Structures are given as structure tokens and as C-alpha cells.
Amino acid sequence: MERTPPIDAKAFNAFEAEGWERRVDAYDGFFTPITGRLFGPLLDAVGVVPGTRLLDVATGPGHLPARAAERGAVPVGVDVADAMVTRARELYPTLEFHRGDAEELPFADAEFDAVTANFLLPHLARPERAMAELVRVLAPGGRLALATWDVPSRARLFGFFLEAFSEVGAAPPSDLPAGPDVFRFADDAAFTDLLATAGLRDVEVSPIDFNYEAATFDEYWQALQEGTVRMSSLLHGQSKETRLRIRDALKQKLNEHRAPTDTITLPVAVKLAAGRKLS
């Protein structure tokens, strides 16, 4: 049986933080229209109303706090990458953004009425430690909501790529830090337990499914190379020949999802979990 390499949390977290410093444009251009589909459901799940003090963790370019502000909330965004915080401040100069680590948030206990985190979990070496922090800054009675990817067989946005990668016999580069399972919390029981163990009650997990239309295959391929951290590192760690083989295998997989206009339908599947802090 193949053994899973141990995770060096410090090395993995540094790898993630550094990686996002160089991917703001590519991420925002391709993935925000996808991850942005969760803004409304997340804000609904935490019950945002005028005056709600909201913290958005892993805020990226700051779009979710901006949506919260439109509802009358008083939002604050935090992200581990300076480049993301800089972009958020440029886009939304009237809102408050900070650079901060989800495992050690720069805020006081019970400072917020609601906390959101959109696709934070796949980028954490120690999700339980981060969850404890998210709950710490949440006021009693406040709600917390998180979104994460469903399994690759449903979240085809990444499933197509991972299958093509495996089919050509590619392997992760040796210098890629071992990280946790990206899809660990696609399991409802694991997701529920994560929130409940952190002290939340009335936890509910809901599936959210939709299709995203990529304009062309090349747009999708470019986004995989430049708009992610772990996926792009898998690609850039291959030889040019292997990358071309992965590209060809992926393109072949997507032929059945290509429209006459060359747009590509990418099925997206997400799990959203929410709970309330009682004390």
C-alpha cells in the first residue's frame, strides 16, 4: 500500500501563501465568476442584514465583502497574500482589508456577528486550527458558513484535469510540499464534524451544483496553469512533453462538453456548511 507522505504544515502553508502572491490576475479573471456563485448563498447562510459585522476569511480580491456591504453589512476581509489584499483595497477603497493567517487571525474574541470563508479549506494544512480561530472571533449567537469543493467525480472543473493527469502517468514533482486532501470535506460527515468539533451547533451541509461555460479550451487550460496554486504546481513541475500529453488528454476528455461555438461546459459541484455559535 502506498503511504501518504507526512504533511509539513509550515512548509505547505508557506507554499500556499507565496503561490497566491503571483496569481491574482489569473485567479480573478477565470475563477471569480465560478467562486462568486457562492457569495449569495454564503451571505444568506450567515443571515447578513444591515449592521451585521462580517469577517470574510481568504477574501481574495474582496468581492464577497463588497456584496455584503451592498446588503448593509459592515464587512472586513482578510487574506494570507499581500497581493490579494492590495487588489481588494484597490477595488474597494471604502472597505477594510487586512493581511492575516487563518490560523492566527488578527482580531479580538467575539468581534464579528458572522464569519464566511469561500474555498478556504483546501488551502489549509491544519483546518482544525483555522476553524478554532474562525469560531474564536465569532460572537455568541453568530453564524459561520464555509464553501468547499465536492468530489472530483462531481466537481468536474478539477476532475477532468486530475483524471487527464493520472491517465498519462504524470506524478507530482518531488519539490511540491505534501498537502491535505483537497476534497476531504466533500464528505458531509467530515464537514459536519469539523464545524461541530469547533463548537458550532445546528450544523447543516448543503450541495450546490451549476455549470460554468468557459469561452474556449485554451482559456480553461491557461487558468489551470496560472490561476491556482497546487494544480498549477503539478503542471509546471512536469517536462514540456508531459505537459503537452496532459493537455491533449484533457482536450480529448472535454470534446463531448464542447458546444458548436467552442465554449466548454464545466460542471461545478460545491458543499456549503453553516452553523451557529451558542456560547
DAQUIDA-V350749 format. One record per helix or strand of 2 or more residues. SS is the DSSP state (h for helix, s for strand). FROM is the first residue (numbers start at 1). LEN is the number of residues. If there is no record, write none. Layout:
ss:SS from:FROM len:LEN
ss:SS from:FROM len:LEN
This chain:
ss:h from:9 len:12
ss:h from:24 len:12
ss:h from:37 len:9
ss:s from:53 len:5
ss:h from:63 len:8
ss:s from:74 len:6
ss:h from:82 len:10
ss:s from:96 len:4
ss:s from:112 len:7
ss:h from:121 len:3
ss:h from:127 len:10
ss:s from:138 len:12
ss:h from:156 len:12
ss:h from:184 len:3
ss:h from:188 len:10
ss:s from:200 len:15
ss:h from:217 len:10
ss:h from:230 len:7
ss:h from:240 len:18
ss:s from:264 len:14
